[in-house]
Amino acid sequence: MNAEEFRRRGKEMVDFVADYMENLEQRPVFPDVEPGYLRSLIPTEAPLEPENYDEIMKDVERVIMPGITHWHSPYFYAYFPAASSYPAMLADMLSGAIGCIGFSWGTASEATLMSLLAARCKIVRRVQSINPEMSEPEIFIKLVAYTSEQSHSSVERAGLIGGVMMKKIPTDSTYAVTGDTLKKIVEKDKEAGLIPFYFCATLGTTASCAFDHISELGPICNEQNIWMHVDAAYAGSAFICPEFRPLLNGIEFADSFNLNPHKWLLVNFDCSAMWVKKRQDMIGAFKVEPLYLRHENQESGRFISPELGYHWQIPLGRRFRSLKMWFVFRMYGLQGLQAHIRKQVGLAKEFESLVRADKRFEICADVIMGLVCFRLKGSNELNQNLLKRITKRREIHLVPCHLTGRFVLRFAICSRTTESHHIREAWRHITQLTFELLQESIQ
Amino acid sequence: MNAEEFRRRGKEMVDFVADYMENLEQRPVFPDVEPGYLRSLIPTEAPLEPENYDEIMKDVERVIMPGITHWHSPYFYAYFPAASSYPAMLADMLSGAIGCIGFSWGTASEATLMSLLAARCKIVRRVQSINPEMSEPEIFIKLVAYTSEQSHSSVERAGLIGGVMMKKIPTDSTYAVTGDTLKKIVEKDKEAGLIPFYFCATLGTTASCAFDHISELGPICNEQNIWMHVDAAYAGSAFICPEFRPLLNGIEFADSFNLNPHKWLLVNFDCSAMWVKKRQDMIGAFKVEPLYLRHENQESGRFISPELGYHWQIPLGRRFRSLKMWFVFRMYGLQGLQAHIRKQVGLAKEFESLVRADKRFEICADVIMGLVCFRLKGSNELNQNLLKRITKRREIHLVPCHLTGRFVLRFAICSRTTESHHIREAWRHITQLTFELLQESIQ
């Protein structure tokens, strides 16, 4: 869908929304469907090729609306109000377009925390089944969780929030955690009387897009009853392309997995997808059920939503995020989404080759996805100064990272509309600023 | 703004969004403003009377755009991508209109958890400053938090997640916690060697919209170094009306406060506003800062956003939610928002008087805001059967609650478009079903 078609469809959608609001009274406020009704109405897989927009809008009435509780119907007197107004909707359209992210990038953080808390609950039960006299805090004090020294800051924070020790595991020359390293640390900790219970692996680290060796790490975790959470917030989207699947080898050992479609799968922020091997582990950790949240079908097993919802996350409420995934999957098709991923990886490779052709620069980590880590050969200060100039000039926007003590520039292919000429312009701009910087340092 | 105007403005907004996306390359990717630039561009208070929509859209360019980092510019190579596509935006428009809430109602839960974790961090520091030899888990084991037996289930859950004991305080005949009750429990717990550290008060409970007596509770908490969090998720919006302010007496003793504009302030889900007395208490609890999240202005104190952002919540990222608050405040003005609250309270009073006029029914709690708790005089089973019929008929939608062991029906004024005739229809429907129910139970 291009801008032209969006103008047309967007205006149709405005009318659809206005019609919906004006005629809400005519719709039954509460759905007359059984849990599971959706299953027979939708295909089991995302379409391979893009679908027709009109088909999707037809399905909104055929598939979606029959299952909706209309929170804004004047016949809705349940819970408390969910506010709604036209100005708020207009602002939300704009907010969705600007699509800026409040100073960071994701709700993978929440998935990490949830998995850590579920793992904490599970280990406490296991220890208490063997030593019933041990209290929760007596167990907490011995718990130890692990993650890569390269993992996202939210993992460390999950440890802080969960009140457990979080140890950072050193990485190899590709910035990945290997099985041997983890194994030695776990053994040493067990000898010291600690209880290893959680490991957060990363597929595609933030700093350099490194991939922990989960095919080595997984069996160790399984053997030692350590919950393995796999954070693939960014790179996870790429696994829709078969050529990237080998990076997923070992995923069968994972207890939980997360990717953020809002990063690389064309779904606007926010949208984070989490998978858990045994959902009972997750529900058990957080189940608190007052009367006003109970309903008839929840024990039937056909009804997955409450578990997906308030037992699996910190906030009770959540937006209707699956709707935008559904639109995107159907309008692009698997092929369209694969093409998007492949194009962006190609652009990263193109940028990499530009950097490699300039002997003043070095590439600092393997370019596997859409991220290129590079720096000027020389001091950290020199690279800090280069980045300062780039930021000050405001033509392009980059952020840095540290890799084994070195200050490194991260060039991530982000925008859906980035083309080859943007990459070349960006590189010209960087080399121009480099030239100025080096000239001045000579003077 | 009515549906007609929304159709016009919505279509303009679609064009604005398409223009924005098509011309994104022309905008500098990174803002050229200093932190605090906004302060001189906007008034210090929300407008009293509604403003003109064109003025707001002019201000989008004048006020908002200069401060935006354009995450979807092809010159943005920072962090990782934030996905965006036209189909996702269309779906989000629809999602905003449907505005359903994933099986519950809010992110006040998150504010509660954050305040509990901050309080936990603060008390650990305090105890360790006196007894430096005590470890964190040794302190955790003695911590005790409190909340009303009527408070929202998310408070209990916050205790579970935070790994601390959460005691439920009995309420008086109005379902509110009083100072005397809390005081006695705190004293007893201290004698038993426990460390009271947190109390979550509620202004407007979920079950019956009861108000804890914070003017009595606050001084006790302050004196005992107990963090007092005030959860006013629903009723908080009503404090824009002076006549409801007396219910806020004692707020000066609170350490943190939360309301959900997405409940009762015409701002679509989700939007939860939290206030903390000493922001250092909140930041201290969660600060983890990797290089890629640091920036120049963060230590200047002029820059509140990082604290409002990732140190104050579980997810790192957040949507640009203030935009919709800004649109709504300006398009309604304080007077318009007050009128909305007052109208809904009036409708609740109207429903109350209909219930009171029918001797078969009883009102179960004071009607203060937009919630009416009522039941048929008789057994819980009778009332459960009545609610089952209401739910099955799907004309209106209600949820129940328990008040001192009694099964009670909650009638909450929710929709912005609810009018007096809807209330009367709803009551006719309820009395009709009651008639059928009672007829059948006679036969």
Interface residues (C-beta under 8 A of the other chain):
Chain A: M1 N2 A3 E4 E5 F6 R7 R9 G10 K11 M13 V14 D15 F16 V17 A18 Y20 M21 E22 L24 P28 V29 F30 P31 D32 Y53 V60 I68 T69 H70 W71 H72 S73 P74 Y75 F76 Y77 A78 Y79 F80 P81 A82 A83 S84 S85 Y86 P87 A88 M89 L90 A91 D92 M93 L94 S95 G96 A97 I98 G99 C100 I101 G102 F103 S104 W105 G106 T107 S109 E110 L113 L117 R120 S135 E136 P137 E138 F140 I141 H152 S153 S154 E156 R157 L160 I161 G162 G163 T206 A207 A233 Y234 P261 H262 K263 W264 L265 L266 V267 N268 F269 D270 C271 A285 F286 V288 E289 P290 L291 Y292 L293 S305 P306 G309 Y310 I314 P315 L316 G317 R318 R319 F320 R321 L323 K324 W326 F327 V328 R330 M331 Y332 Q344 G370 L371 T391 R394 E395 I396 H397 L398 V399 P400 C401 H402 R410 F411 A412 I413 C414 S415 R416 T417 T418 E419 H422 A426
Chain B: M1 N2 A3 E4 E5 F6 R7 R9 G10 K11 M13 V14 D15 F16 V17 A18 Y20 M21 E22 L24 P28 V29 F30 P31 D32 V60 I68 T69 H70 W71 H72 S73 P74 Y75 F76 Y77 A78 Y79 F80 P81 A82 A83 S84 S85 Y86 P87 A88 M89 L90 A91 D92 M93 L94 S95 G96 A97 I98 G99 C100 I101 G102 F103 S104 W105 G106 T107 S109 E110 L113 L117 R120 S135 E136 P137 E138 F140 I141 H152 S153 S154 E156 R157 L160 I161 G162 G163 T206 A207 A233 Y234 P261 H262 K263 W264 L265 L266 V267 N268 F269 D270 C271 A285 F286 V288 E289 P290 L291 Y292 L293 S305 P306 G309 Y310 I314 P315 L316 G317 R318 R319 F320 R321 L323 K324 W326 F327 V328 R330 M331 Y332 Q344 G370 L371 T391 R394 E395 I396 H397 L398 V399 P400 C401 H402 R410 F411 A412 I413 C414 S415 R416 T417 T418 E419 H422 A426
